[in-house]
Amino acid sequence: MTILYRRNRAVRSVLVLALAGGLSACDETGQFSFPTLEATPEGGELVTRAQTTELVERDVEAPDVFQVTEAGLWDGRPSLGGVWVAHPDVAEPERVIIRNTETGAFVIGALFRRERENPGPALQVSSDAADALDMLAGSPASLNVTALRREPVPVEAPPEPTADFDVPAEIEATPLDDPIAGAAAALAEIEASEAAAPEVTPVSAPAPVAPTSNLDRAYIQIGIFSVEANAANSATAMRTAGLPAEIVRQESQGSTFWRVIVGPASSEAQRADYLETVKDRGFTDAYFVRN
């Protein structure tokens, strides 16, 4: 009964407000007035703006430049120069992504040439690279080394608001029946229904579902890959680190590439934690994106 009473009070309020609004819309002749549409400076045509595409430079894998998958070895001694590997088949130094195919760990570093006569596996690994790849001293590990190139990649800008409706024809005003009499009749029906309505047991409404994220850029893009398998390896490494990762397939200028993103983050603090973990895994140039 309580819910029904409150509902009827709400209906009364709506009717009273509708009555007041209807009277205020009348002009001095007693007729209802309506807003009119004026022509735009372009002669009545509504103008829309095309969605633009922004180009940014990101690291893209270039297996045609250099790519090997074979055993790599760290001899256990500290090495200078940071994160790097060396291989006999290298012609020029390259920026590469190095993956431990056994553990999923990866890191971005440099690739140099080494002498073929040196004993052991062809891939020599620095101490910093071995630490990032979870390698043990003197224990060979299967590594995938792929060259990287800086290439412009299209990033879609948010769509501009558009107006694609036609300007309506002139609207003719039609007088309505007496609003006061109609409101009085509606109130009488409400009073009668209150007297005859049975008691109703209140039922709690389900709690609203909170949105996934309120952040404008709730995702972190860790890289763009020209080889789907490499994107899958990177996404698996992110999930192993406890991050929600997914792969997005896209095409541009006849080429197909795969983006790996982490998220969505539900708060700025969580997004900062995600970014720190991503950079710790070697993707130091990761950045925030919308999707």
Secondary structure, 3 states (H helix, E strand, C coil): CHHHHHHHHHHHHHHHHHHHHHHHCECCCCCECCCCCCCCCCCCCCCCCCCCEEEEEEEEECCCCCEEEEEEECCCCCCCCCCEEEECCCCCCEEEEEEECCCCCEEEEEEEECCCCCCCCCEEECHHHHHHCCCCCCCCEEEEEEEEEEEEEEEECCCCCCCCCCCCCCCCCCCCCCHHHHHHHHHHHHHHHHHHCCCCCCCCCCCCCCCCCCCCCCEEEEEEECCHHHHHHHHHHHHHCCCCEEEEEEEECCEEEEEEEECCCCCHHHHHHHHHHHHHCCCCCCEEECC
